[in-house]
Amino acid sequence: AAALPEARAYEKRFAAYELSYCEGREREAYERLRRLYDVGKNERLPTLITRLKFLEQKLNIPNEQRIPEGAH
């Protein structure tokens, strides 16, 4: 359901959260979470930021591409 164009933002967010816990799917989860983060402040919830920061570290995302410290 989260993949459908008419899916609600929270469905997409929760699907990306779950994906971020799946071994081998970290890159896909990071890309989905980053797209949500880039939508704007309303999507920048604490869990989204926590999972993004975890994945940035795990995937060795370059510092200049990471979300800023204190992001919200």
Secondary structure, DSSP 8 states (H G I E B T S, - for coil): -TTSTT--HHHHHHHHHHHTTSTT-HHHHHHHHHHHHHH-GGG--HHHHHHHHHHHHHTT--GGGS--TT--
